[in-house]
Amino acid sequence: MKMRRIIPFNIYSFNILIKCFCTCSKLPFALSTFGKLTKLGLHPDVVTFNTLLHRLCVVEDRVSEALDLFHQMQCRPDVITYNTLMNGLCCCEGRVVEEAVALLDRMVENGLQPTQITYGTIVDGMCKMGDTVSALNLLRKLEEVSHIKPNVVIYSAIIDGLWKDGCHTDAHNLFSEMQDKGIFPNLFTYNCMINGFCSSGRWIDAQQLLQEMLVKKISPDVVTFSALINAFVKEGDLNSAQDLLQEMISSGVCPNVVTCNTFLDGLFGNGKLKDALEMFKAMQKSKMDIDASHPFDGVEPDVQTYNILICGLINEGKFLEAEELYEEMPHRGIVPDTITYSSMINGLCKQSRLDEATQMFDSMGSKSFSPNIVTINTLITGYCKAGMVDDGLELFCEMGRRGIVANAITYIALIHGFSKVGNINGALDVFQEMISSGVNPDTITIRNMLTSLWSKEDLKRAVAMLEGLQMSMDLSFGG
């Protein structure tokens, strides 16, 4: 006679079943099982809720549903419950850090002790929201609490936030402070510091940190190497960047698309068009065709890759090749962005294909892309160079309706456009609006305006223009 194993009919068994459904991405089945528990006379416990909350918050970014479920809890939430919800609130799209802080207060009121994970989640959320000041204040508050000590995760998040806020000295001081307190930097901390030093032009400090990492047996990753390679490329030192790439590969770290894009940008910037196209060809190889002859073989290009290539080709006058790449993008599943459109409009304007440039500009809205100041300035410049100043002025007016603030490039393009068609009054009107808007013209524009007025023997207006400019400068510098 065969013995049948009887599965216990209790909440423990159902928790295992719900956990299995969640792990297998079968959330509807998990929620359905959860819904049947009370009908079967069982009461969900904190494990049941934590399992579902984790799936809703961390995996599926359905935070509002997770909060609804949390409010249904009849059992007492634990630290894991609160940490899971805080993580969801701080990491979800349109982060709601204020609600996470409110949950932290509620957690303490309910007699639960927050952990390093709790505070680390809140600090990280604050920093990602750009509220580094509040994160730093919370760190100082933590230092006064005996049972919770800030760890490397908390310090690293704030250091990263400080660099992004431009508070370079504060970031460096906090990096030193954590080590003085016996908290040792990890890979992420070093990456924040190295990237920060590189972004601010402190290449030597960045390289010293790399050496420090190696001494401490912390292996650099692709982020570390890419930041340093980017620094060399910006300096125009492609040889050093190439040497570092070889060191990266020798260390067993494979380049990613960020590394590739950095090199592409550097090659175009140094006029090495042939090398850039060869590199792009290597990136396009399928995984089956890789022969290891090129370090970037098989790295998948992204929209930034195409943007660099299209912009570089247009700057080199290779308009046909740029258009071919633009048309290739959708076939590779890559969606053009505002930068792509701006570059293409620039290329069309350079070829005096203003109608096509206008059509592309108008089509951006239907594709859910909003032109930015670069896009609009590009088209205005194209119009003005072609003598179509009225079209440029109309687009300038549209900027105001879109809430886009004109800059020096906008005004200078219009001034040159009016001057080109001999409309000095129009140029002067734009110039005066430029001054009244608090945008300072460059020396060439001022000289051209004065020359035009003097050639018409309109000395009175020339003097008035200079007086208006002087007054604007005095206001700008608080004089």
C-alpha positions as CSV (number, residue, x, y, z in Angstrom):
1,M,0.0,0.0,0.0
2,K,1.4,3.4,-1.1
3,M,1.7,6.1,1.5
4,R,0.4,9.5,0.5
5,R,2.2,12.5,1.8
6,I,-0.3,15.0,3.2
7,I,0.6,18.7,2.7
8,P,-0.3,20.6,5.9
9,F,-3.2,22.9,5.5
10,N,-1.8,26.0,7.2
11,I,-0.5,29.5,6.6
12,Y,3.1,28.2,6.4
13,S,2.3,26.0,3.4
14,F,0.4,28.9,1.7
15,N,3.3,31.3,2.3
16,I,5.6,28.8,0.5
17,L,3.1,28.7,-2.4
18,I,2.8,32.5,-2.6
19,K,6.6,32.8,-2.5
20,C,6.9,30.3,-5.4
21,F,4.4,32.3,-7.5
22,C,6.3,35.5,-6.8
23,T,9.6,34.0,-7.6
24,C,8.3,32.7,-10.9
25,S,6.8,36.1,-11.8
26,K,3.3,34.8,-11.3
27,L,2.1,37.7,-9.2
28,P,-1.6,37.3,-10.3
29,F,-1.6,33.7,-9.0
30,A,0.1,34.9,-5.7
31,L,-2.5,37.6,-5.2
32,S,-5.3,35.2,-6.1
33,T,-4.0,32.7,-3.5
34,F,-3.7,35.6,-1.0
35,G,-7.4,36.5,-1.6
36,K,-8.5,32.9,-0.8
37,L,-6.8,32.7,2.5
38,T,-9.5,34.3,4.6
39,K,-12.2,32.3,2.8
40,L,-10.3,29.2,4.0
41,G,-10.2,30.4,7.5
42,L,-6.5,31.3,7.5
43,H,-5.0,34.6,8.5
44,P,-2.1,36.1,6.5
45,D,0.9,36.7,8.7
46,V,3.8,39.2,8.3
47,V,5.7,36.8,6.1
48,T,2.7,36.6,3.7
49,F,2.6,40.4,3.4
50,N,6.3,40.9,3.2
51,T,6.5,38.4,0.3
52,L,3.8,40.2,-1.7
53,L,5.2,43.7,-0.8
54,H,8.6,42.8,-2.0
55,R,7.3,41.6,-5.4
56,L,5.1,44.7,-5.8
57,C,7.6,47.3,-4.6
58,V,11.1,46.0,-5.6
59,V,10.4,43.9,-8.6
60,E,7.3,45.4,-10.3
61,D,7.4,49.0,-9.2
62,R,3.7,48.9,-8.3
63,V,4.2,51.0,-5.1
64,S,0.7,52.4,-4.8
65,E,-0.7,48.8,-4.8
66,A,1.9,47.8,-2.2
67,L,0.8,50.7,0.0
68,D,-2.9,49.7,-0.3
69,L,-1.9,46.1,0.7
70,F,0.1,47.5,3.6
71,H,-2.9,49.4,4.9
72,Q,-4.9,46.1,4.9
73,M,-2.5,44.4,7.3
74,Q,-4.2,43.0,10.4
75,C,-0.9,41.7,11.8
76,R,1.9,43.8,13.1
77,P,4.4,45.0,10.4
78,D,8.1,44.3,11.1
79,V,11.3,46.0,10.1
80,I,11.4,44.1,6.8
81,T,7.9,45.4,6.0
82,Y,8.9,49.0,6.5
83,N,12.3,48.7,4.7
84,T,10.6,47.1,1.7
85,L,8.1,49.9,1.4
86,M,10.7,52.6,1.9
87,N,12.8,51.0,-0.8
88,G,9.9,51.1,-3.2
89,L,9.1,54.7,-2.4
90,C,12.7,55.8,-2.8
91,C,13.4,53.9,-6.0
92,C,10.2,54.1,-7.9
93,E,9.7,56.5,-10.8
94,G,8.7,59.9,-9.4
95,R,10.3,59.0,-6.1
96,V,8.2,59.9,-3.0
97,V,10.9,60.3,-0.3
98,E,8.7,62.4,1.9
99,E,6.3,59.4,2.3
100,A,9.3,57.1,3.0
101,V,10.4,59.5,5.8
102,A,6.8,59.5,7.2
103,L,7.0,55.7,7.2
104,L,10.3,55.9,9.1
105,D,8.6,58.1,11.8
106,R,5.6,55.7,12.0
107,M,8.0,52.7,12.3
108,V,9.7,54.3,15.3
109,E,6.3,55.3,16.9
110,N,5.4,51.6,16.6
111,G,8.4,50.6,18.7
112,L,10.5,49.2,15.9
113,Q,14.2,50.1,15.6
114,P,15.4,51.2,12.2
115,T,18.5,49.5,10.9
116,Q,21.4,50.6,8.7
117,I,19.4,49.3,5.7
118,T,16.5,51.6,6.7
119,Y,18.6,54.7,6.9
120,G,20.7,53.7,3.9
121,T,17.5,53.5,1.8
122,I,16.3,56.9,2.9
123,V,19.6,58.6,2.4
124,D,20.0,57.0,-1.1
125,G,16.5,58.2,-2.0
126,M,17.2,61.8,-0.8
127,C,20.5,61.9,-2.8
128,K,18.8,60.6,-5.9
129,M,16.2,63.3,-5.6
130,G,18.9,65.9,-5.3
131,D,18.3,66.6,-1.7
132,T,21.8,66.0,-0.5
133,V,21.5,68.6,2.3
134,S,18.7,66.5,4.0
135,A,20.8,63.4,3.5
136,L,23.8,65.0,5.2
137,N,21.6,66.2,8.1
138,L,20.3,62.7,8.6
139,L,23.9,61.4,8.6
140,R,24.8,63.9,11.4
141,K,21.7,62.8,13.3
142,L,22.7,59.2,12.9
143,E,26.1,59.9,14.4
144,E,24.3,61.0,17.6
145,V,22.4,57.7,17.9
146,S,24.4,55.1,19.7
147,H,22.8,51.9,18.4
148,I,23.0,52.8,14.7
149,K,26.3,53.7,13.0
150,P,26.5,55.0,9.4
151,N,28.1,52.5,7.1
152,V,29.9,52.7,3.8
153,V,26.6,52.6,1.8
154,I,25.3,55.7,3.5
155,Y,28.6,57.6,3.2
156,S,28.9,56.6,-0.5
157,A,25.4,57.8,-1.4
158,I,26.1,61.2,0.1
159,I,29.5,61.5,-1.5
160,D,28.0,60.7,-4.8
161,G,25.3,63.3,-4.2
162,L,27.8,66.0,-3.2
163,W,29.8,65.5,-6.4
164,K,26.7,65.7,-8.5
165,D,25.7,69.0,-6.7
166,G,29.1,70.4,-7.5
167,C,30.2,70.4,-3.8
168,H,33.6,68.9,-4.7
169,T,35.4,69.9,-1.5
170,D,32.6,68.6,0.7
171,A,32.7,65.3,-1.1
172,H,36.4,65.0,-0.7
173,N,36.2,65.9,3.0
174,L,33.5,63.4,3.7
175,F,35.6,60.7,1.9
176,S,38.4,61.5,4.3
177,E,36.1,61.6,7.3
178,M,34.7,58.2,6.7
179,Q,38.1,56.7,6.7
180,D,39.2,58.5,9.8
181,K,36.2,56.9,11.5
182,G,37.3,53.4,10.4
183,I,34.7,53.1,7.6
184,F,36.6,51.8,4.5
185,P,35.5,52.8,1.0
186,N,34.2,50.1,-1.3
187,L,34.2,49.9,-5.1
188,F,31.2,52.2,-5.4
189,T,32.8,54.8,-3.2
190,Y,36.0,54.8,-5.2
191,N,34.0,55.0,-8.5
192,C,32.1,58.1,-7.1
193,M,35.4,59.8,-6.2
194,I,37.2,58.9,-9.4
195,N,34.3,60.0,-11.6
196,G,34.0,63.2,-9.6
197,F,37.7,64.0,-9.9
198,C,37.6,63.2,-13.6
199,S,34.6,65.4,-14.2
200,S,36.2,68.3,-12.5
201,G,39.5,67.9,-14.4
202,R,41.5,66.5,-11.4
203,W,43.1,63.7,-13.5
204,I,46.1,63.2,-11.2
205,D,43.9,62.7,-8.1
206,A,41.7,60.2,-10.0
207,Q,44.8,58.2,-11.0
208,Q,46.1,58.2,-7.5
209,L,42.8,56.8,-6.3
210,L,43.1,54.0,-8.9
211,Q,46.5,53.1,-7.5
212,E,45.1,53.2,-4.0
213,M,42.4,50.8,-5.0
214,L,44.9,48.3,-6.5
215,V,47.0,48.5,-3.3
216,K,43.9,47.7,-1.2
217,K,43.1,44.8,-3.5
218,I,39.8,46.4,-4.7
219,S,39.5,45.5,-8.3
220,P,38.4,48.3,-10.6
221,D,35.3,47.6,-12.8
222,V,34.1,48.9,-16.1
223,V,32.8,52.1,-14.4
224,T,36.2,52.9,-12.9
225,F,38.1,52.4,-16.2
226,S,35.4,54.2,-18.3
227,A,35.6,57.3,-16.1
228,L,39.4,57.4,-16.4
229,I,39.3,56.7,-20.1
230,N,36.8,59.5,-20.5
231,A,39.2,61.9,-18.7
232,F,42.1,61.1,-21.0
233,V,39.8,61.5,-24.1
234,K,38.6,64.9,-22.9
235,E,42.3,65.9,-22.5
236,G,42.9,64.8,-26.1
237,D,45.3,62.1,-24.9
238,L,44.0,59.2,-26.9
239,N,47.3,57.2,-26.5
240,S,46.9,57.2,-22.7
241,A,43.2,56.3,-23.1
242,Q,44.3,53.4,-25.4
243,D,46.9,52.2,-22.9
244,L,44.3,52.2,-20.1
245,L,41.9,50.3,-22.3
246,Q,44.5,47.6,-22.8
247,E,45.1,47.5,-19.0
248,M,41.3,47.2,-18.6
249,I,41.1,44.2,-20.9
250,S,44.2,42.6,-19.3
251,S,42.5,42.9,-16.0
252,G,39.6,40.8,-17.3
253,V,37.2,43.8,-17.5
254,C,35.2,44.0,-20.7
255,P,34.4,47.5,-22.2
256,N,30.7,48.4,-22.3
257,V,28.8,50.8,-24.5
258,V,29.8,53.8,-22.3
259,T,33.5,53.0,-22.9
260,C,32.9,52.7,-26.6
261,N,30.9,55.9,-26.8
262,T,33.7,57.7,-25.0
263,F,36.3,56.5,-27.5
264,L,34.0,57.3,-30.5
265,D,33.6,60.8,-29.3
266,G,37.3,61.2,-28.8
267,L,38.1,59.8,-32.3
268,F,35.7,62.3,-33.9
269,G,37.0,65.1,-31.8
270,N,40.6,64.4,-33.0
271,G,39.6,64.1,-36.6
272,K,40.1,60.3,-36.8
273,L,37.0,59.6,-38.8
274,K,38.3,56.4,-40.3
275,D,39.2,54.9,-36.9
276,A,35.7,55.9,-35.6
277,L,33.9,54.1,-38.4
278,E,36.1,51.1,-38.0
279,M,35.3,50.9,-34.3
280,F,31.5,51.3,-35.0
281,K,31.8,48.5,-37.5
282,A,33.3,46.3,-34.9
283,M,30.5,47.1,-32.4
284,Q,27.9,46.1,-35.0
285,K,29.3,42.5,-35.3
286,S,26.9,39.9,-34.0
287,K,28.0,37.7,-31.1
288,M,28.5,34.8,-33.6
289,D,31.0,36.8,-35.7
290,I,33.2,38.0,-33.0
291,D,36.9,37.2,-33.6
292,A,38.5,39.2,-30.7
293,S,40.4,41.3,-33.3
294,H,38.9,44.5,-31.9
295,P,38.3,45.3,-28.2
296,F,34.8,46.6,-29.0
297,D,33.6,43.6,-31.0
298,G,29.9,42.9,-30.3
299,V,29.2,45.8,-27.9
300,E,25.7,46.8,-28.7
301,P,25.4,50.4,-29.9
302,D,22.8,52.6,-28.2
303,V,21.2,55.9,-29.2
304,Q,24.2,57.9,-27.9
305,T,26.4,55.9,-30.1
306,Y,24.4,56.9,-33.1
307,N,24.2,60.5,-32.0
308,I,28.0,60.7,-31.8
309,L,28.3,59.2,-35.2
310,I,25.6,61.3,-36.9
311,C,26.9,64.5,-35.3
312,G,30.5,63.7,-36.2
313,L,29.7,62.8,-39.8
314,I,27.6,66.0,-40.2
315,N,30.5,68.1,-38.9
316,E,32.8,66.4,-41.4
317,G,30.3,67.2,-44.2
318,K,29.4,63.5,-44.7
319,F,25.6,64.1,-44.9
320,L,24.7,61.0,-46.9
321,E,26.4,58.7,-44.4
322,A,24.7,60.5,-41.5
323,E,21.3,60.1,-43.1
324,E,22.0,56.4,-43.7
325,L,22.7,55.9,-40.1
326,Y,19.6,57.8,-39.1
327,E,17.5,55.5,-41.3
328,E,19.2,52.4,-39.9
329,M,18.3,53.2,-36.3
330,P,14.7,51.9,-36.2
331,H,15.8,48.7,-38.0
332,R,18.2,48.1,-35.0
333,G,15.4,48.9,-32.5
334,I,17.0,52.2,-31.5
335,V,14.6,55.1,-31.1
336,P,16.0,58.6,-32.1
337,D,15.9,61.2,-29.3
338,T,16.0,65.0,-29.2
339,I,19.8,65.0,-29.8
340,T,19.4,62.9,-32.9
341,Y,16.8,65.2,-34.3
342,S,18.8,68.3,-33.5
343,S,21.8,66.8,-35.3
344,M,19.8,65.8,-38.4
345,I,18.1,69.3,-38.5
346,N,21.6,70.8,-38.4
347,G,22.7,68.6,-41.3
348,L,19.7,69.5,-43.4
349,C,20.2,73.2,-42.6
350,K,23.8,73.0,-43.7
351,Q,22.6,71.6,-47.0
352,S,20.0,74.4,-47.4
353,R,17.3,71.8,-47.2
354,L,15.1,74.1,-45.0
355,D,11.8,72.5,-45.9
356,E,12.9,69.1,-44.8
357,A,14.5,70.5,-41.7
358,T,11.2,72.2,-40.9
359,Q,9.2,69.0,-41.5
360,M,11.5,67.0,-39.2
361,F,11.2,69.7,-36.5
362,D,7.4,69.6,-36.8
363,S,7.4,65.8,-36.7
364,M,9.1,65.7,-33.3
365,G,5.9,66.5,-31.4
366,S,4.0,63.6,-33.0
367,K,6.8,61.3,-31.9
368,S,6.6,62.5,-28.3
369,F,9.8,64.5,-28.4
370,S,10.0,68.1,-27.5
371,P,12.6,70.4,-29.2
372,N,15.0,71.9,-26.8
373,I,17.0,75.2,-27.0
374,V,19.7,73.5,-29.2
375,T,17.1,72.2,-31.7
376,I,15.4,75.6,-32.0
377,N,18.6,77.5,-32.2
378,T,19.8,75.2,-35.0
379,L,16.7,75.8,-37.1
380,I,16.6,79.6,-36.4
381,T,20.3,79.8,-37.5
382,G,19.4,77.8,-40.6
383,Y,16.6,80.2,-41.5
384,C,18.6,83.3,-40.9
385,K,21.6,82.1,-42.9
386,A,19.2,81.4,-45.8
387,G,17.7,84.9,-45.4
388,M,14.4,83.6,-44.1
389,V,14.4,85.9,-41.1
390,D,10.6,86.0,-40.7
391,D,10.6,82.3,-40.2
392,G,13.3,82.6,-37.7
393,L,11.4,85.3,-35.9
394,E,8.3,83.2,-35.9
395,L,10.1,80.3,-34.3
396,F,11.6,82.7,-31.8
397,C,8.1,83.8,-30.7
398,E,7.1,80.1,-30.5
399,M,9.9,79.6,-28.0
400,G,8.1,81.9,-25.5
401,R,4.9,79.9,-26.0
402,R,6.8,76.7,-25.3
403,G,8.4,78.2,-22.2
404,I,11.9,77.9,-23.6
405,V,14.2,80.8,-22.7
406,A,16.3,82.3,-25.6
407,N,20.0,82.4,-25.0
408,A,22.9,84.4,-26.7
409,I,23.0,82.0,-29.7
410,T,19.3,82.6,-30.4
411,Y,19.6,86.4,-30.3
412,I,22.9,86.5,-32.3
413,A,21.5,84.3,-35.0
414,L,18.5,86.7,-35.4
415,I,20.7,89.8,-35.3
416,H,23.0,88.4,-38.0
417,G,19.9,87.4,-40.0
418,F,18.3,90.8,-40.0
419,S,21.7,92.4,-40.8
420,K,22.2,90.0,-43.7
421,V,18.9,91.2,-45.3
422,G,19.7,94.8,-44.6
423,N,17.1,95.3,-41.9
424,I,19.2,97.2,-39.4
425,N,16.1,98.3,-37.4
426,G,15.0,94.7,-37.0
427,A,18.6,93.8,-35.8
428,L,18.6,96.7,-33.4
429,D,15.2,95.7,-32.0
430,V,16.5,92.1,-31.3
431,F,19.7,93.5,-29.9
432,Q,17.7,95.7,-27.4
433,E,15.5,92.9,-26.4
434,M,18.6,90.8,-25.8
435,I,20.0,93.4,-23.5
436,S,16.6,93.9,-21.7
437,S,16.4,90.1,-21.2
438,G,19.8,90.1,-19.4
439,V,21.6,88.3,-22.1
440,N,25.0,89.8,-22.8
441,P,26.1,90.0,-26.5
442,D,29.6,89.0,-27.6
443,T,32.2,91.5,-28.9
444,I,31.6,90.6,-32.5
445,T,27.9,91.3,-32.3
446,I,28.4,94.6,-30.7
447,R,31.1,95.6,-33.2
448,N,28.9,94.6,-36.1
449,M,25.9,96.5,-34.8
450,L,28.0,99.7,-34.3
451,T,29.5,99.3,-37.7
452,S,26.1,99.1,-39.3
453,L,24.8,102.2,-37.5
454,W,28.0,104.2,-38.3
455,S,27.7,103.2,-41.9
456,K,24.3,104.8,-41.9
457,E,25.6,107.8,-40.0
458,D,23.1,107.0,-37.3
459,L,25.5,108.1,-34.5
460,K,22.7,109.0,-32.1
461,R,21.3,105.4,-32.1
462,A,24.9,104.1,-31.8
463,V,25.5,106.2,-28.7
464,A,22.1,105.1,-27.3
465,M,22.9,101.5,-27.9
466,L,26.2,101.8,-26.0
467,E,24.5,103.6,-23.1
468,G,21.9,100.9,-22.9
469,L,24.7,98.2,-23.0
470,Q,26.6,100.0,-20.2
471,M,23.5,100.2,-18.1
472,S,22.8,96.5,-18.5
473,M,26.4,95.6,-17.6
474,D,26.2,97.8,-14.5
475,L,23.0,96.0,-13.4
476,S,24.5,92.6,-14.2
477,F,27.5,93.2,-11.9
478,G,25.5,95.0,-9.2
479,G,27.0,98.4,-10.0
